[in-house]
Amino acid sequence: MIFLLLLDLFRVLVAGIVLGLIVGKLVMQRPYQIERLRPRHWRKVVRKMGRRQWVRFFVIALSVTAASLIASLVVGTVLQQAEVQVVSPEEYPFTSLEQSQPLLVLAAVNILPIFEEWVFRGVIIDEVVRRRKSKLLAVAISALLFAAFHLSNPGTYPAIIVSMLPASLLLGACYLYAGLGGAILAHNAYNTFLVFISLV
């Protein structure tokens, strides 16, 4: 039992350190990325947006949320019918927390996407586009890294990459068309819906 706990801790730490080193290096080269996390950046963005831009923003973000939920449902059903295990409910940390601390889970699934989207969509997509001049490649790389990063969560199996890939690709497209705020909104709405479904 202690060995498994240490193994889970190791998975989380290694993934966090590797990602931190890579993103840290990229952000050091391009400090403007840090500005995108500051409230004053978002105040400027909000002030510049007109009514049509707000409508476009919400339509894209919520369409991506719906498409991600449908894609996840389809892929999840296929994996389930093929008897491929994605997560171990006993080991997955959110499983027990959803029942005992639903508000804590809801807060976590709405705070974490801010940083996940900033890293995987904002920093990584921007960097790949800058280096390779290909938005398609940038979205694909970002989606693969995002899905693979979730292997660091305790109780996950390699099939989680397949399970998360469609939503990851859609969030990348959302970033290209609705910006970082749109990707964060879509990710938060997706997570919130999944939490409510699991509670119901």
ZIMOFEN-V975019 format. One record per pair of residues at least 6 apart in sequence whose C-alpha atoms are under 8 Angstrom apart, sorted by sequence separation. I is the first residue (numbers start at 0). J is the second residue. If there is no record, write none. Layout:
# ZIMOFEN-V975019
i->I j->J
i->I j->J
This chain:
# ZIMOFEN-V975019
i->26 j->32
i->34 j->40
i->35 j->41
i->78 j->84
i->88 j->94
i->89 j->95
i->127 j->133
i->128 j->134
i->149 j->155
i->150 j->156
i->174 j->180
i->26 j->33
i->78 j->85
i->96 j->103
i->97 j->104
i->127 j->134
i->150 j->157
i->174 j->181
i->96 j->104
i->128 j->136
i->173 j->181
i->174 j->182
i->127 j->136
i->128 j->137
i->150 j->159
i->173 j->182
i->124 j->134
i->127 j->137
i->149 j->159
i->150 j->160
i->93 j->104
i->149 j->160
i->171 j->182
i->125 j->137
i->147 j->159
i->170 j->182
i->173 j->185
i->124 j->137
i->146 j->159
i->147 j->160
i->123 j->137
i->124 j->138
i->146 j->160
i->146 j->161
i->170 j->185
i->124 j->140
i->170 j->186
i->124 j->141
i->143 j->160
i->146 j->163
i->120 j->138
i->123 j->141
i->146 j->164
i->120 j->141
i->143 j->164
i->146 j->167
i->119 j->141
i->142 j->164
i->145 j->167
i->119 j->142
i->143 j->167
i->119 j->144
i->142 j->167
i->119 j->145
i->141 j->167
i->142 j->168
i->141 j->168
i->139 j->168
i->142 j->171
i->138 j->168
i->141 j->171
i->139 j->171
i->138 j->171
i->138 j->172
i->124 j->171
i->120 j->170
i->120 j->171
i->121 j->174
i->120 j->174
i->121 j->179
i->120 j->179
i->91 j->152
i->92 j->153
i->91 j->153
i->92 j->154
i->117 j->179
i->120 j->182
i->90 j->153
i->91 j->154
i->116 j->179
i->90 j->154
i->91 j->155
i->89 j->154
i->88 j->154
i->116 j->182
i->87 j->154
i->116 j->183
i->86 j->154
i->87 j->155
i->86 j->155
i->87 j->156
i->85 j->155
i->86 j->156
i->113 j->183
i->116 j->186
i->85 j->156
i->112 j->183
i->84 j->156
i->85 j->157
i->85 j->158
i->86 j->159
i->84 j->158
i->85 j->159
i->112 j->186
i->83 j->158
i->112 j->187
i->85 j->162
i->109 j->187
i->108 j->187
i->36 j->117
i->109 j->190
i->35 j->117
i->108 j->190
i->109 j->191
i->108 j->191
i->78 j->162
i->105 j->191
i->74 j->161
i->75 j->162
i->74 j->162
i->32 j->121
i->105 j->194
i->32 j->122
i->104 j->194
i->71 j->162
i->71 j->163
i->71 j->165
i->70 j->165
i->71 j->166
i->22 j->118
i->26 j->122
i->70 j->166
i->25 j->122
i->97 j->194
i->101 j->198
i->67 j->165
i->68 j->166
i->67 j->166
i->22 j->122
i->66 j->166
i->97 j->197
i->98 j->198
i->25 j->126
i->97 j->198
i->67 j->169
i->66 j->169
i->63 j->169
i->63 j->170
i->63 j->173
i->60 j->173
i->59 j->173
i->59 j->176
i->60 j->177
i->59 j->177
i->56 j->177
i->60 j->181
i->64 j->185
i->68 j->189
i->55 j->177
i->59 j->181
i->60 j->182
i->63 j->185
i->64 j->186
i->67 j->189
i->61 j->184
i->57 j->181
i->60 j->184
i->61 j->185
i->64 j->188
i->65 j->189
i->56 j->181
i->60 j->185
i->64 j->189
i->61 j->188
i->14 j->148
i->14 j->151
i->11 j->151
i->10 j->151
i->11 j->152
i->10 j->152
i->11 j->153
i->10 j->153
i->7 j->151
i->7 j->152
i->7 j->153
